[in-house]
């Protein structure tokens, strides 16, 4: 899987960055209408970096897979 860095606005609550509400990819802003699915990777296995994945549906009906790298606090999108 290839991922590209993006800027994400989140619904921040008591734990910091939470689920995405919008993101900018290749100069275009996308507003998240629905988080279709979410899952974690690498939290139990200490040899893997912790990642938080979101499959999101935008207002325009497009589906994207985005992830947050927990260690670097960086967001990216699957291309």
N, C-alpha and C positions, 0 to 999 in steps of 0.2 A: 504494500500500500504506500502510495506517495501522498504526502501532506504538504500544504503550503501555509505559511504564517498568515494569520488574520488578526484584526482588532475586534474585540467582543465587548459589548455592554451586558452586564449581568444584573440579575435581581439580587442585590446584596442584602444579606440578612445577618444574623448574629455570627455566622461562621465565615464571613468574607464572601468571595466570589461564589455564587451559586449558579442557578440555571441561566442560560443565555436569553436575552430579550431581543437583541439585534447584533448584527456583525457587518463589518465592511470587508468585502472581498473583491479585489481587482477594481477598486474605485467605486463600487456600487454598494449601497447600504441595503441590507436585507432585514426585515422585521420578522421575528419568530412568532408565528401564530400558535404553534403547538410543539411541545416536546413529545415526540412519538415514542421514544425509548431512551433509556440511559443505562449505562453499566460502568463498572470499575474494572481496572486491570492492574495487576502488579501490587496490590496492597498486602496480600498474604505472602507472596513469593518475594523474599528480600533481594533476590538477584535481578528483579525487573523494576523499572521505573514506574511509579504510580501514575496512571492515566485515568481521566474521567471522560467518557464518551457520551455524546448526545446525538441522536438522530432527530433532526428538527424539520418541521414543515413551515415554510414561510407564508406570508400573506398572499403571495402570488401563486402558491400551490407547489412550489419546488421543494424537493426533499434533499437535505444535506446531512453529511456526517461530519461533525466537528468534535474536537477533543481538547482537553486542557491538560497540559503537562504539569503535574502537581509540584515537582521540584523546581522547575524554572518559572512557574506561573505564566506559561505561554499558551496561547490558543493557536490551533491550526485546523485546516479543512482538508478533507480528502479530495484529491483532484483526479 
